[in-house]
Amino acid sequence: AWSNGPGFSFSARPFRVGAKSKGLKMSRISPVLDRLDQNLDQSLERLFGLLGIKSISTDPAFAADCRKAAAWLVAELKLIGFDASVRDTPGHPMVVAH
């Protein structure tokens, strides 16, 4: 079970992220899903790290957290080989990666 503070916990059942749906061709995404399966605990920890940032874009009080979430995403994307950056917009920042 994972916890990210009061009122937020997750209990994992054995499952396969990359399980193929009947008739769905997943040749290009399969390696990504296989890697998530092999490192499920770390994948979930990363997800909860992002979810722990209070980036509520409709509330101006969380504008700094929206930027923090964008910076977090850029750092994570760079770790897996993307060229990523935060771009300013008239509203909240956006993340661009290739």
Biopython code that builds the backbone (N, CA, C, O; Angstrom):
import numpy as np
from Bio.PDB.StructureBuilder import StructureBuilder

atoms = [
    (1, "ALA", "N", (0.844, -1.189, 0.000)),
    (1, "ALA", "CA", (0.000, 0.000, 0.000)),
    (1, "ALA", "C", (0.884, 1.247, 0.000)),
    (1, "ALA", "O", (1.939, 1.267, 0.635)),
    (2, "TRP", "N", (0.463, 2.250, -0.693)),
    (2, "TRP", "CA", (1.175, 3.520, -0.758)),
    (2, "TRP", "C", (0.319, 4.582, -0.112)),
    (2, "TRP", "O", (-0.909, 4.496, -0.122)),
    (3, "SER", "N", (0.959, 5.573, 0.443)),
    (3, "SER", "CA", (0.228, 6.681, 1.036)),
    (3, "SER", "C", (0.920, 7.969, 0.657)),
    (3, "SER", "O", (2.149, 8.050, 0.640)),
    (4, "ASN", "N", (0.126, 8.967, 0.355)),
    (4, "ASN", "CA", (0.672, 10.271, 0.021)),
    (4, "ASN", "C", (0.039, 11.320, 0.923)),
    (4, "ASN", "O", (-0.372, 12.390, 0.472)),
    (5, "GLY", "N", (-0.030, 10.994, 2.188)),
    (5, "GLY", "CA", (-0.580, 11.924, 3.143)),
    (5, "GLY", "C", (-1.975, 11.509, 3.591)),
    (5, "GLY", "O", (-2.518, 10.515, 3.108)),
    (6, "PRO", "N", (-2.544, 12.260, 4.501)),
    (6, "PRO", "CA", (-3.861, 11.929, 5.035)),
    (6, "PRO", "C", (-4.938, 11.901, 3.947)),
    (6, "PRO", "O", (-5.026, 12.805, 3.116)),
    (7, "GLY", "N", (-5.731, 10.871, 3.972)),
    (7, "GLY", "CA", (-6.853, 10.778, 3.038)),
    (7, "GLY", "C", (-6.482, 10.291, 1.653)),
    (7, "GLY", "O", (-7.344, 10.207, 0.779)),
    (8, "PHE", "N", (-5.204, 9.965, 1.433)),
    (8, "PHE", "CA", (-4.791, 9.504, 0.108)),
    (8, "PHE", "C", (-3.942, 8.268, 0.263)),
    (8, "PHE", "O", (-2.814, 8.337, 0.750)),
    (9, "SER", "N", (-4.476, 7.145, -0.145)),
    (9, "SER", "CA", (-3.685, 5.917, -0.124)),
    (9, "SER", "C", (-4.094, 5.057, -1.302)),
    (9, "SER", "O", (-5.148, 5.257, -1.906)),
    (10, "PHE", "N", (-3.249, 4.107, -1.613)),
    (10, "PHE", "CA", (-3.481, 3.239, -2.759)),
    (10, "PHE", "C", (-3.013, 1.858, -2.382)),
    (10, "PHE", "O", (-1.897, 1.692, -1.890)),
    (11, "SER", "N", (-3.827, 0.885, -2.598)),
    (11, "SER", "CA", (-3.450, -0.493, -2.359)),
    (11, "SER", "C", (-3.465, -1.221, -3.696)),
    (11, "SER", "O", (-4.507, -1.335, -4.342)),
    (12, "ALA", "N", (-2.305, -1.710, -4.103)),
    (12, "ALA", "CA", (-2.187, -2.329, -5.421)),
    (12, "ALA", "C", (-2.599, -3.788, -5.387)),
    (12, "ALA", "O", (-2.186, -4.544, -4.508)),
    (13, "ARG", "N", (-3.403, -4.167, -6.337)),
    (13, "ARG", "CA", (-3.688, -5.576, -6.595)),
    (13, "ARG", "C", (-2.743, -5.988, -7.699)),
    (13, "ARG", "O", (-2.350, -5.151, -8.512)),
    (14, "PRO", "N", (-2.366, -7.255, -7.753)),
    (14, "PRO", "CA", (-1.545, -7.669, -8.888)),
    (14, "PRO", "C", (-2.298, -7.418, -10.192)),
    (14, "PRO", "O", (-3.419, -7.895, -10.366)),
    (15, "PHE", "N", (-1.703, -6.698, -11.076)),
    (15, "PHE", "CA", (-2.295, -6.449, -12.384)),
    (15, "PHE", "C", (-1.191, -6.157, -13.370)),
    (15, "PHE", "O", (-0.050, -5.889, -12.991)),
    (16, "ARG", "N", (-1.536, -6.210, -14.615)),
    (16, "ARG", "CA", (-0.557, -5.944, -15.668)),
    (16, "ARG", "C", (-0.975, -4.695, -16.396)),
    (16, "ARG", "O", (-2.015, -4.671, -17.055)),
    (17, "VAL", "N", (-0.171, -3.652, -16.284)),
    (17, "VAL", "CA", (-0.443, -2.390, -16.964)),
    (17, "VAL", "C", (-0.549, -2.607, -18.455)),
    (17, "VAL", "O", (-1.440, -2.052, -19.098)),
    (18, "GLY", "N", (0.342, -3.405, -19.017)),
    (18, "GLY", "CA", (0.419, -3.581, -20.458)),
    (18, "GLY", "C", (-0.435, -4.713, -20.999)),
    (18, "GLY", "O", (-0.229, -5.144, -22.134)),
    (19, "ALA", "N", (-1.389, -5.206, -20.218)),
    (19, "ALA", "CA", (-2.224, -6.302, -20.705)),
    (19, "ALA", "C", (-2.936, -5.883, -21.983)),
    (19, "ALA", "O", (-3.512, -4.798, -22.058)),
    (20, "LYS", "N", (-2.893, -6.749, -22.979)),
    (20, "LYS", "CA", (-3.484, -6.414, -24.272)),
    (20, "LYS", "C", (-4.986, -6.663, -24.258)),
    (20, "LYS", "O", (-5.461, -7.684, -23.763)),
    (21, "SER", "N", (-5.710, -5.718, -24.807)),
    (21, "SER", "CA", (-7.140, -5.891, -24.999)),
    (21, "SER", "C", (-7.355, -6.723, -26.245)),
    (21, "SER", "O", (-6.567, -6.656, -27.188)),
    (22, "LYS", "N", (-8.396, -7.489, -26.253)),
    (22, "LYS", "CA", (-8.674, -8.350, -27.396)),
    (22, "LYS", "C", (-8.824, -7.490, -28.654)),
    (22, "LYS", "O", (-9.621, -6.554, -28.700)),
    (23, "GLY", "N", (-8.036, -7.837, -29.664)),
    (23, "GLY", "CA", (-8.138, -7.152, -30.947)),
    (23, "GLY", "C", (-7.380, -5.837, -31.015)),
    (23, "GLY", "O", (-7.379, -5.194, -32.065)),
    (24, "LEU", "N", (-6.734, -5.416, -29.933)),
    (24, "LEU", "CA", (-6.032, -4.130, -29.913)),
    (24, "LEU", "C", (-4.556, -4.361, -30.189)),
    (24, "LEU", "O", (-3.881, -5.063, -29.436)),
    (25, "LYS", "N", (-4.056, -3.773, -31.264)),
    (25, "LYS", "CA", (-2.645, -3.912, -31.614)),
    (25, "LYS", "C", (-1.842, -2.892, -30.813)),
    (25, "LYS", "O", (-2.092, -1.689, -30.894)),
    (26, "MET", "N", (-0.883, -3.383, -30.044)),
    (26, "MET", "CA", (-0.141, -2.498, -29.166)),
    (26, "MET", "C", (1.363, -2.629, -29.381)),
    (26, "MET", "O", (2.123, -2.473, -28.426)),
    (27, "SER", "N", (1.815, -2.909, -30.590)),
    (27, "SER", "CA", (3.224, -3.189, -30.825)),
    (27, "SER", "C", (4.143, -2.039, -30.426)),
    (27, "SER", "O", (5.218, -2.291, -29.883)),
    (28, "ARG", "N", (3.766, -0.802, -30.671)),
    (28, "ARG", "CA", (4.651, 0.331, -30.381)),
    (28, "ARG", "C", (4.619, 0.722, -28.911)),
    (28, "ARG", "O", (5.621, 1.207, -28.384)),
    (29, "ILE", "N", (3.500, 0.525, -28.245)),
    (29, "ILE", "CA", (3.382, 0.915, -26.841)),
    (29, "ILE", "C", (3.790, -0.217, -25.899)),
    (29, "ILE", "O", (4.066, 0.025, -24.724)),
    (30, "SER", "N", (3.827, -1.435, -26.402)),
    (30, "SER", "CA", (4.130, -2.593, -25.547)),
    (30, "SER", "C", (5.437, -2.462, -24.774)),
    (30, "SER", "O", (5.453, -2.765, -23.581)),
    (31, "PRO", "N", (6.539, -2.023, -25.394)),
    (31, "PRO", "CA", (7.778, -1.892, -24.609)),
    (31, "PRO", "C", (7.649, -0.895, -23.447)),
    (31, "PRO", "O", (8.225, -1.104, -22.379)),
    (32, "VAL", "N", (6.907, 0.162, -23.658)),
    (32, "VAL", "CA", (6.699, 1.151, -22.595)),
    (32, "VAL", "C", (5.900, 0.520, -21.460)),
    (32, "VAL", "O", (6.263, 0.654, -20.291)),
    (33, "LEU", "N", (4.819, -0.163, -21.804)),
    (33, "LEU", "CA", (3.987, -0.793, -20.787)),
    (33, "LEU", "C", (4.732, -1.913, -20.072)),
    (33, "LEU", "O", (4.558, -2.109, -18.869)),
    (34, "ASP", "N", (5.557, -2.644, -20.804)),
    (34, "ASP", "CA", (6.361, -3.693, -20.182)),
    (34, "ASP", "C", (7.313, -3.100, -19.146)),
    (34, "ASP", "O", (7.499, -3.667, -18.069)),
    (35, "ARG", "N", (7.911, -1.963, -19.475)),
    (35, "ARG", "CA", (8.828, -1.314, -18.526)),
    (35, "ARG", "C", (8.080, -0.839, -17.285)),
    (35, "ARG", "O", (8.590, -0.950, -16.170)),
    (36, "LEU", "N", (6.875, -0.310, -17.476)),
    (36, "LEU", "CA", (6.063, 0.092, -16.324)),
    (36, "LEU", "C", (5.765, -1.110, -15.438)),
    (36, "LEU", "O", (5.818, -1.010, -14.212)),
    (37, "ASP", "N", (5.455, -2.232, -16.049)),
    (37, "ASP", "CA", (5.178, -3.454, -15.283)),
    (37, "ASP", "C", (6.405, -3.897, -14.490)),
    (37, "ASP", "O", (6.293, -4.280, -13.325)),
    (38, "GLN", "N", (7.570, -3.843, -15.121)),
    (38, "GLN", "CA", (8.798, -4.308, -14.477)),
    (38, "GLN", "C", (9.199, -3.408, -13.305)),
    (38, "GLN", "O", (9.852, -3.862, -12.365)),
    (39, "ASN", "N", (8.815, -2.162, -13.363)),
    (39, "ASN", "CA", (9.173, -1.178, -12.323)),
    (39, "ASN", "C", (7.917, -0.543, -11.724)),
    (39, "ASN", "O", (7.865, 0.668, -11.511)),
    (40, "LEU", "N", (6.915, -1.366, -11.459)),
    (40, "LEU", "CA", (5.613, -0.843, -11.044)),
    (40, "LEU", "C", (5.701, 0.017, -9.792)),
    (40, "LEU", "O", (5.089, 1.083, -9.733)),
    (41, "ASP", "N", (6.454, -0.430, -8.790)),
    (41, "ASP", "CA", (6.549, 0.359, -7.557)),
    (41, "ASP", "C", (7.120, 1.746, -7.828)),
    (41, "ASP", "O", (6.592, 2.743, -7.335)),
    (42, "GLN", "N", (8.203, 1.816, -8.615)),
    (42, "GLN", "CA", (8.804, 3.116, -8.933)),
    (42, "GLN", "C", (7.868, 3.956, -9.798)),
    (42, "GLN", "O", (7.788, 5.173, -9.631)),
    (43, "SER", "N", (7.160, 3.304, -10.725)),
    (43, "SER", "CA", (6.215, 4.033, -11.583)),
    (43, "SER", "C", (5.116, 4.669, -10.745)),
    (43, "SER", "O", (4.737, 5.818, -10.975)),
    (44, "LEU", "N", (4.609, 3.923, -9.780)),
    (44, "LEU", "CA", (3.552, 4.456, -8.913)),
    (44, "LEU", "C", (4.086, 5.566, -8.018)),
    (44, "LEU", "O", (3.395, 6.557, -7.783)),
    (45, "GLU", "N", (5.299, 5.413, -7.522)),
    (45, "GLU", "CA", (5.894, 6.472, -6.697)),
    (45, "GLU", "C", (6.028, 7.767, -7.495)),
    (45, "GLU", "O", (5.750, 8.849, -6.979)),
    (46, "ARG", "N", (6.458, 7.654, -8.761)),
    (46, "ARG", "CA", (6.560, 8.853, -9.607)),
    (46, "ARG", "C", (5.187, 9.477, -9.813)),
    (46, "ARG", "O", (5.032, 10.693, -9.711)),
    (47, "LEU", "N", (4.194, 8.646, -10.102)),
    (47, "LEU", "CA", (2.837, 9.156, -10.292)),
    (47, "LEU", "C", (2.357, 9.884, -9.042)),
    (47, "LEU", "O", (1.806, 10.981, -9.137)),
    (48, "PHE", "N", (2.560, 9.286, -7.874)),
    (48, "PHE", "CA", (2.113, 9.916, -6.636)),
    (48, "PHE", "C", (2.905, 11.186, -6.336)),
    (48, "PHE", "O", (2.387, 12.110, -5.707)),
    (49, "GLY", "N", (4.167, 11.233, -6.787)),
    (49, "GLY", "CA", (4.942, 12.465, -6.641)),
    (49, "GLY", "C", (4.292, 13.609, -7.388)),
    (49, "GLY", "O", (4.203, 14.723, -6.871)),
    (50, "LEU", "N", (3.836, 13.342, -8.601)),
    (50, "LEU", "CA", (3.146, 14.367, -9.381)),
    (50, "LEU", "C", (1.803, 14.713, -8.760)),
    (50, "LEU", "O", (1.448, 15.885, -8.639)),
    (51, "LEU", "N", (1.058, 13.687, -8.366)),
    (51, "LEU", "CA", (-0.263, 13.940, -7.776)),
    (51, "LEU", "C", (-0.179, 14.698, -6.456)),
    (51, "LEU", "O", (-1.143, 15.345, -6.047)),
    (52, "GLY", "N", (0.969, 14.621, -5.790)),
    (52, "GLY", "CA", (1.150, 15.330, -4.522)),
    (52, "GLY", "C", (1.356, 16.827, -4.680)),
    (52, "GLY", "O", (1.311, 17.564, -3.694)),
    (53, "ILE", "N", (1.580, 17.287, -5.900)),
    (53, "ILE", "CA", (1.746, 18.725, -6.151)),
    (53, "ILE", "C", (0.360, 19.321, -6.368)),
    (53, "ILE", "O", (-0.369, 18.900, -7.266)),
    (54, "LYS", "N", (0.005, 20.285, -5.557)),
    (54, "LYS", "CA", (-1.344, 20.862, -5.603)),
    (54, "LYS", "C", (-1.480, 21.848, -6.758)),
    (54, "LYS", "O", (-1.604, 23.055, -6.552)),
    (55, "SER", "N", (-1.456, 21.319, -7.959)),
    (55, "SER", "CA", (-1.500, 22.151, -9.170)),
    (55, "SER", "C", (-2.936, 22.290, -9.661)),
    (55, "SER", "O", (-3.307, 21.754, -10.706)),
    (56, "ILE", "N", (-3.730, 23.013, -8.894)),
    (56, "ILE", "CA", (-5.140, 23.230, -9.209)),
    (56, "ILE", "C", (-5.232, 24.489, -10.057)),
    (56, "ILE", "O", (-5.208, 25.605, -9.539)),
    (57, "SER", "N", (-5.336, 24.296, -11.360)),
    (57, "SER", "CA", (-5.179, 25.433, -12.273)),
    (57, "SER", "C", (-6.305, 26.446, -12.209)),
    (57, "SER", "O", (-6.124, 27.580, -12.652)),
    (58, "THR", "N", (-7.449, 26.084, -11.682)),
    (58, "THR", "CA", (-8.566, 27.035, -11.628)),
    (58, "THR", "C", (-8.485, 27.959, -10.420)),
    (58, "THR", "O", (-9.278, 28.895, -10.315)),
    (59, "ASP", "N", (-7.558, 27.726, -9.515)),
    (59, "ASP", "CA", (-7.423, 28.544, -8.316)),
    (59, "ASP", "C", (-6.096, 29.311, -8.393)),
    (59, "ASP", "O", (-5.029, 28.699, -8.359)),
    (60, "PRO", "N", (-6.155, 30.651, -8.496)),
    (60, "PRO", "CA", (-4.931, 31.445, -8.604)),
    (60, "PRO", "C", (-3.957, 31.230, -7.454)),
    (60, "PRO", "O", (-2.760, 31.467, -7.615)),
    (61, "ALA", "N", (-4.436, 30.793, -6.311)),
    (61, "ALA", "CA", (-3.564, 30.545, -5.164)),
    (61, "ALA", "C", (-2.570, 29.419, -5.436)),
    (61, "ALA", "O", (-1.570, 29.297, -4.728)),
    (62, "PHE", "N", (-2.830, 28.596, -6.447)),
    (62, "PHE", "CA", (-1.972, 27.460, -6.753)),
    (62, "PHE", "C", (-1.128, 27.677, -8.018)),
    (62, "PHE", "O", (-0.600, 26.716, -8.577)),
    (63, "ALA", "N", (-1.000, 28.911, -8.465)),
    (63, "ALA", "CA", (-0.234, 29.196, -9.682)),
    (63, "ALA", "C", (1.216, 28.727, -9.559)),
    (63, "ALA", "O", (1.772, 28.170, -10.506)),
    (64, "ALA", "N", (1.823, 28.950, -8.404)),
    (64, "ALA", "CA", (3.214, 28.509, -8.211)),
    (64, "ALA", "C", (3.311, 26.990, -8.265)),
    (64, "ALA", "O", (4.297, 26.449, -8.764)),
    (65, "ASP", "N", (2.298, 26.302, -7.756)),
    (65, "ASP", "CA", (2.304, 24.841, -7.800)),
    (65, "ASP", "C", (2.110, 24.321, -9.223)),
    (65, "ASP", "O", (2.619, 23.252, -9.562)),
    (66, "CYS", "N", (1.388, 25.056, -10.053)),
    (66, "CYS", "CA", (1.254, 24.663, -11.465)),
    (66, "CYS", "C", (2.625, 24.706, -12.132)),
    (66, "CYS", "O", (2.972, 23.812, -12.903)),
    (67, "ARG", "N", (3.401, 25.745, -11.835)),
    (67, "ARG", "CA", (4.753, 25.841, -12.383)),
    (67, "ARG", "C", (5.631, 24.734, -11.803)),
    (67, "ARG", "O", (6.443, 24.153, -12.523)),
    (68, "LYS", "N", (5.480, 24.435, -10.517)),
    (68, "LYS", "CA", (6.241, 23.361, -9.877)),
    (68, "LYS", "C", (5.932, 22.018, -10.540)),
    (68, "LYS", "O", (6.841, 21.220, -10.766)),
    (69, "ALA", "N", (4.657, 21.758, -10.855)),
    (69, "ALA", "CA", (4.274, 20.514, -11.522)),
    (69, "ALA", "C", (4.890, 20.441, -12.919)),
    (69, "ALA", "O", (5.344, 19.380, -13.349)),
    (70, "ALA", "N", (4.903, 21.556, -13.613)),
    (70, "ALA", "CA", (5.509, 21.581, -14.954)),
    (70, "ALA", "C", (7.003, 21.283, -14.861)),
    (70, "ALA", "O", (7.529, 20.505, -15.657)),
    (71, "ALA", "N", (7.680, 21.886, -13.913)),
    (71, "ALA", "CA", (9.113, 21.635, -13.729)),
    (71, "ALA", "C", (9.366, 20.182, -13.344)),
    (71, "ALA", "O", (10.339, 19.580, -13.797)),
    (72, "TRP", "N", (8.496, 19.618, -12.511)),
    (72, "TRP", "CA", (8.611, 18.206, -12.117)),
    (72, "TRP", "C", (8.499, 17.313, -13.348)),
    (72, "TRP", "O", (9.287, 16.383, -13.521)),
    (73, "LEU", "N", (7.517, 17.598, -14.204)),
    (73, "LEU", "CA", (7.335, 16.800, -15.418)),
    (73, "LEU", "C", (8.543, 16.895, -16.341)),
    (73, "LEU", "O", (8.977, 15.888, -16.899)),
    (74, "VAL", "N", (9.080, 18.081, -16.504)),
    (74, "VAL", "CA", (10.261, 18.258, -17.358)),
    (74, "VAL", "C", (11.421, 17.417, -16.820)),
    (74, "VAL", "O", (12.095, 16.728, -17.586)),
    (75, "ALA", "N", (11.651, 17.471, -15.531)),
    (75, "ALA", "CA", (12.748, 16.697, -14.939)),
    (75, "ALA", "C", (12.547, 15.199, -15.161)),
    (75, "ALA", "O", (13.494, 14.497, -15.516)),
    (76, "GLU", "N", (11.341, 14.710, -14.960)),
    (76, "GLU", "CA", (11.061, 13.285, -15.157)),
    (76, "GLU", "C", (11.197, 12.882, -16.621)),
    (76, "GLU", "O", (11.730, 11.814, -16.923)),
    (77, "LEU", "N", (10.724, 13.718, -17.519)),
    (77, "LEU", "CA", (10.834, 13.409, -18.947)),
    (77, "LEU", "C", (12.297, 13.389, -19.396)),
    (77, "LEU", "O", (12.680, 12.553, -20.214)),
    (78, "LYS", "N", (13.103, 14.290, -18.876)),
    (78, "LYS", "CA", (14.526, 14.301, -19.220)),
    (78, "LYS", "C", (15.219, 13.040, -18.736)),
    (78, "LYS", "O", (16.128, 12.536, -19.395)),
    (79, "LEU", "N", (14.793, 12.525, -17.584)),
    (79, "LEU", "CA", (15.383, 11.290, -17.052)),
    (79, "LEU", "C", (15.183, 10.099, -17.985)),
    (79, "LEU", "O", (15.990, 9.170, -17.994)),
    (80, "ILE", "N", (14.116, 10.130, -18.764)),
    (80, "ILE", "CA", (13.846, 9.000, -19.661)),
    (80, "ILE", "C", (14.185, 9.329, -21.119)),
    (80, "ILE", "O", (13.754, 8.636, -22.040)),
    (81, "GLY", "N", (14.965, 10.398, -21.311)),
    (81, "GLY", "CA", (15.519, 10.657, -22.623)),
    (81, "GLY", "C", (14.827, 11.681, -23.495)),
    (81, "GLY", "O", (15.219, 11.862, -24.648)),
    (82, "PHE", "N", (13.817, 12.352, -22.991)),
    (82, "PHE", "CA", (13.145, 13.377, -23.784)),
    (82, "PHE", "C", (13.903, 14.695, -23.704)),
    (82, "PHE", "O", (14.564, 14.981, -22.705)),
    (83, "ASP", "N", (13.804, 15.487, -24.752)),
    (83, "ASP", "CA", (14.223, 16.875, -24.720)),
    (83, "ASP", "C", (12.974, 17.638, -24.291)),
    (83, "ASP", "O", (12.036, 17.772, -25.076)),
    (84, "ALA", "N", (12.949, 18.136, -23.066)),
    (84, "ALA", "CA", (11.725, 18.718, -22.508)),
    (84, "ALA", "C", (12.002, 20.102, -21.939)),
    (84, "ALA", "O", (13.105, 20.396, -21.479)),
    (85, "SER", "N", (10.976, 20.943, -21.982)),
    (85, "SER", "CA", (11.098, 22.277, -21.413)),
    (85, "SER", "C", (9.737, 22.797, -20.993)),
    (85, "SER", "O", (8.696, 22.330, -21.456)),
    (86, "VAL", "N", (9.777, 23.777, -20.103)),
    (86, "VAL", "CA", (8.565, 24.492, -19.675)),
    (86, "VAL", "C", (8.441, 25.709, -20.568)),
    (86, "VAL", "O", (9.409, 26.446, -20.760)),
    (87, "ARG", "N", (7.269, 25.922, -21.107)),
    (87, "ARG", "CA", (7.012, 27.102, -21.950)),
    (87, "ARG", "C", (5.942, 27.959, -21.284)),
    (87, "ARG", "O", (4.926, 27.453, -20.809)),
    (88, "ASP", "N", (6.189, 29.245, -21.260)),
    (88, "ASP", "CA", (5.192, 30.165, -20.715)),
    (88, "ASP", "C", (4.068, 30.373, -21.715)),
    (88, "ASP", "O", (4.282, 30.360, -22.927)),
    (89, "THR", "N", (2.885, 30.562, -21.191)),
    (89, "THR", "CA", (1.693, 30.861, -22.000)),
    (89, "THR", "C", (1.000, 32.041, -21.321)),
    (89, "THR", "O", (1.400, 32.432, -20.225)),
    (90, "PRO", "N", (-0.022, 32.612, -21.941)),
    (90, "PRO", "CA", (-0.766, 33.677, -21.268)),
    (90, "PRO", "C", (-1.419, 33.207, -19.964)),
    (90, "PRO", "O", (-1.713, 34.016, -19.083)),
    (91, "GLY", "N", (-1.640, 31.909, -19.852)),
    (91, "GLY", "CA", (-2.222, 31.343, -18.625)),
    (91, "GLY", "C", (-1.150, 30.628, -17.833)),
    (91, "GLY", "O", (-0.217, 31.249, -17.322)),
    (92, "HIS", "N", (-1.288, 29.337, -17.736)),
    (92, "HIS", "CA", (-0.332, 28.519, -16.992)),
    (92, "HIS", "C", (0.760, 28.002, -17.923)),
    (92, "HIS", "O", (0.578, 27.950, -19.139)),
    (93, "PRO", "N", (1.896, 27.621, -17.340)),
    (93, "PRO", "CA", (2.970, 27.083, -18.184)),
    (93, "PRO", "C", (2.568, 25.745, -18.782)),
    (93, "PRO", "O", (1.720, 25.038, -18.237)),
    (94, "MET", "N", (3.182, 25.404, -19.906)),
    (94, "MET", "CA", (2.942, 24.088, -20.510)),
    (94, "MET", "C", (4.272, 23.390, -20.677)),
    (94, "MET", "O", (5.326, 24.025, -20.696)),
    (95, "VAL", "N", (4.210, 22.077, -20.799)),
    (95, "VAL", "CA", (5.409, 21.264, -20.987)),
    (95, "VAL", "C", (5.436, 20.794, -22.427)),
    (95, "VAL", "O", (4.441, 20.291, -22.948)),
    (96, "VAL", "N", (6.594, 20.962, -23.071)),
    (96, "VAL", "CA", (6.802, 20.488, -24.441)),
    (96, "VAL", "C", (7.950, 19.496, -24.386)),
    (96, "VAL", "O", (8.999, 19.780, -23.807)),
    (97, "ALA", "N", (7.753, 18.337, -24.989)),
    (97, "ALA", "CA", (8.806, 17.318, -24.992)),
    (97, "ALA", "C", (8.773, 16.554, -26.307)),
    (97, "ALA", "O", (7.711, 16.304, -26.877)),
    (98, "HIS", "N", (9.960, 16.192, -26.771)),
    (98, "HIS", "CA", (10.067, 15.324, -27.935)),
    (98, "HIS", "C", (11.219, 14.384, -27.711)),
    (98, "HIS", "O", (11.508, 13.547, -28.567)),
]
sb = StructureBuilder()
sb.init_structure("model")
sb.init_model(0)
sb.init_chain("A")
sb.init_seg("    ")
for serial, (resi, resn, name, xyz) in enumerate(atoms, 1):
    if name == "N":
        sb.init_residue(resn, " ", resi, " ")
    sb.init_atom(name, np.array(xyz, "f"), 0.0, 1.0, " ", f" {name:<3s}", serial, name[0])
structure = sb.get_structure()
